[in-house]
Amino acid sequence: MRRISTIRRGANLADDLRRIAAICVEQRVERLVVGLPLHSDGSPSEQGRSTERWAGEIAAALSLPCTYVDERY
């Protein structure tokens, strides 16, 4: 797996999508891997739910599968 640096969010979803799409083409990405913030007990956080919605929109727009990784570890 190739690792890409953390990408800071843009002003809106379209900015994020443009930036991520360019990386996906350049790196021939086959799957998105997104850190999922959870509470220390493993339960979903509000930020985690927001992250899932955002990543789902990005993945759908790029027609790529998305895997979530627990950020606690």
C-alpha positions as CSV (number, residue, x, y, z in Angstrom):
1,M,0.0,0.0,0.0
2,R,1.3,3.5,-0.9
3,R,0.9,6.1,1.8
4,I,-0.1,9.6,0.9
5,S,0.4,12.5,3.3
6,T,-2.6,13.8,5.3
7,I,-4.7,16.0,3.1
8,R,-6.2,19.2,4.7
9,R,-9.8,19.9,4.0
10,G,-10.6,22.6,1.4
11,A,-13.2,25.3,1.6
12,N,-15.9,22.9,0.4
13,L,-16.6,19.4,-0.9
14,A,-15.8,20.4,-4.5
15,D,-12.3,21.6,-3.5
16,D,-11.7,18.3,-1.6
17,L,-12.9,16.3,-4.6
18,R,-10.7,18.1,-7.1
19,R,-7.6,17.6,-5.0
20,I,-8.3,14.0,-4.1
21,A,-9.3,13.1,-7.7
22,A,-6.0,14.5,-9.0
23,I,-4.1,12.3,-6.5
24,C,-6.2,9.3,-7.4
25,V,-5.3,9.6,-11.1
26,E,-1.6,10.4,-10.5
27,Q,-1.2,7.5,-8.0
28,R,-3.6,5.1,-9.7
29,V,-5.6,4.7,-6.5
30,E,-7.9,1.7,-6.3
31,R,-9.4,2.3,-2.8
32,L,-9.7,5.2,-0.4
33,V,-8.6,4.7,3.2
34,V,-10.0,7.2,5.7
35,G,-9.2,7.5,9.4
36,L,-12.4,7.2,11.5
37,P,-12.4,9.1,14.7
38,L,-14.1,7.1,17.4
39,H,-14.6,7.6,21.2
40,S,-12.1,5.8,23.4
41,D,-14.6,3.0,24.0
42,G,-15.0,2.4,20.3
43,S,-18.4,4.0,19.9
44,P,-19.1,6.3,17.0
45,S,-18.4,10.0,17.5
46,E,-20.2,12.9,15.9
47,Q,-17.0,13.7,14.0
48,G,-16.9,10.0,13.0
49,R,-20.4,10.2,11.5
50,S,-19.5,13.4,9.7
51,T,-16.3,11.8,8.3
52,E,-18.3,8.8,7.0
53,R,-20.7,11.1,5.2
54,W,-17.9,13.2,3.7
55,A,-15.9,10.1,2.6
56,G,-19.0,8.4,1.2
57,E,-19.6,11.4,-1.0
58,I,-16.0,11.5,-2.2
59,A,-15.9,7.7,-2.8
60,A,-19.2,7.8,-4.7
61,A,-18.1,10.7,-6.9
62,L,-14.8,8.9,-7.7
63,S,-16.5,5.4,-8.0
64,L,-14.0,4.0,-5.5
65,P,-14.5,1.7,-2.6
66,C,-13.7,3.2,0.8
67,T,-12.2,1.5,3.9
68,Y,-12.3,3.2,7.3
69,V,-9.4,2.8,9.8
70,D,-9.8,3.3,13.5
71,E,-7.8,6.4,14.4
72,R,-7.4,5.4,18.0
73,Y,-4.5,3.2,17.2
